[in-house]
Amino acid sequence: MPMPFDARSGNGLTRELIEVLFPMFEQASAGAIAVDRQGRISWINARYARLLGLADTHSVIGRPVRTVIPHSRMPEVLESGRPLLVDIMEYHTQQLVVTRLPLFDELGEVSGAVAFVLYDDLQPLTPLVSKYRRLHQDLQAAKRALARHGRRTRYQLGDFAGATPAALEVKRRARLAAGRDMPVLLLGETGTGKEVLAQSIHALSSRAEGPFVGVNLAAIPESLLEAEFFGVAPGAYTGADKRSRDGKFQLANGGTLFLDEVGDMPLALQAKLLRALQEQEVEPLGSNRVVPVNVRVVAATSRDLGAMVADGSFRSDLYYRLNVLEIAIPPLRQRLGDLGILCEVLLEDMGAGQSRVEITDAGIAALGQYHWPGNIRELRNVLERAWTMSEEAELLDAEQIARVLPDGAGPAMGTVPAPVLPSAAFGVRPLAEVLARAEAEALHAALQQAEGNRTQAARLLGVSRSVFYQKLARHS
C-alpha cells in the first residue's frame, strides 16, 4: 500500500522506513489510519473500518478525524510532532490499544500522522496489566511506608532513664497509657523529657505502625495555627498554594498527634480543637468539606492548666477532654538519685563514635548540689560544657563540674562520703536488712577502690553499669 505522504526527517519516519515498515505494521495490526496536516482522514484500511462499524471507507476520507473517532489523539501528535507509542482509546464500548506516529516531509515539517490499532481486545494484555497493578500497589505501599518512617518515633520507654520511685512511677503510668487508646496529658517543667515520654507511649501503643506527628504550639505564630492544624484548601486566601495542604491532624491520621506546650494555645483555636477531638473530623481552612480523622492526642505543658482554667485563659471543657489520663513528670531536683543513671546515658550518647567519657562519684555529688531549673536538658548542657573544657577528655570530676555550673554552684570537691547505712542492732536482724547493708558496703568499697570511677567499680563487682547505677540509686 503506497503511503499518501512524502515523509523524510531525522526526527521522524523517512520515506524509506515507511515503505519497509508500513506493510508489516498494517498486516500485524487490527487496523490502520492516516491523517493529513489538518487532521483530516486521508486513508483508512478495511480492518479499521470494520472495527469502527463503517460500511464504506471512502465515506470518511477528507473528514476531520475526531468527527469519526471522538477520542482520537491524532491532533495532539500533529501539534507536538511527537509519537504516542502506547495508548488505550475508548470507542463506544470498545477499548483499543493504539500507537500513533508523526510523519515528516523533506523540510522536516509535520505533514501528517499514522495510527495502528495494536489490540482490539485487552484480554491478551491481562498478565501485563496485572503485573503493572501489582507493581503500582507495591510502589504505593513503599511510599506509605516511607511516609510513616519519616513520622516514626526516635525514643522508646527505655530512653526515659531513671530508677528512683518517682521515675518508675512515671514509666508505670506511661505503660498504662500505651495500653489505652485515650488522650494523655503530660505535666512537667521544661527539659523533664515530655517528648521522650510521648514518643514512648506511641511506640508501645497499638498505633505504633502509624505516624507520630509533633507540633509545638509555642513556636507557631497564632495567625498560622489554624492552617497548621487543619490544613488549607486550594486558593483559600490570597497567595495560598493552588494545591491543598494537609494539616497536622491529616498527617497524624491513624497515629498519634503530640501537642507540645498546649497551654500556649489561644482561646479561639481551643474551641476548634475541642470539636476536632470530639467529632474526629476537621474542616480545612477555606473549605466546606469535612475530613474524617482517626487520631490519638498526647498533650504536654509546663504551665499550670488548672490555674489557667480558673482564670479563664484555658477552656475547662478542653482541659477535661485532654486530661483523661494525667502523667506528672517530676523535676530533676526531686529525683537526684537518678543523676548517676542520667549521666551514664547522656555521656554515652555524647561520646558515640568517640572515646568513652566517664564521670567520677565526686562529680555526680557536685551535680547533686545544684537546683536544676532546666532539668535534664540543662544537665546535658553542663556535661557537654564540662567535657569540652576538660583537659582530661575521658574523665569528669567535681572540679570540672563545679567550673561550668551556673553561679559557682556545686561546691562539693572532696571525697565521696560513705552512704548512710542502717544502724546496727543487737541480736538477729531481718535478712533483707542484712543483704541491703552488705550490698551498700560493697558498692561503697568498689567506688573507693576505683577512686569514684563508676564504670571501673561496676567491673570490680562483676555487674553491668546499668545494674550498678540502679543499685546505687536504691542506696542513695
Secondary structure, DSSP 4 states (H G I P E B T S, - for coil): ---S-----TTSB-HHHHHHHHHHHHHHSS-EEEEETTSBEEEE-HHHHHHTT-S-GGGGTTSBHHHHSTT--HHHHHHH---EEEEEEEETTEEEEEEEEEEE-TTS-EEEEEEEEEES-SGGGHHHHHHHHHHHHHHHHHHHHHHHHHT--S--GGGS---SHHHHHHHHHHHHHHTS-S-EEEE--TTS-HHHHHHHHHHHSTTTTS-EEEEEGGGS-HHHHHHHHH-B-TT-STT--SS-B--HHHHTTTSEEEEETGGG--HHHHHHHHHHHHHSEE--BT----EE---EEEEEESS-HHHHHHHTSS-HHHHHHHTTEEEEPPPGGG-GGGHHHHHHHHHHHHTTTS---EEBHHHHHHHTTS--TTHHHHHHHHHHHHHHH-SSTTEE-HHHHHHHSGGG-----SPPPPPP-PPP-SS---HHHHHHHHHHHHHHHHHHHTTTBHHHHHHHHT--HHHHHHHHHHT-
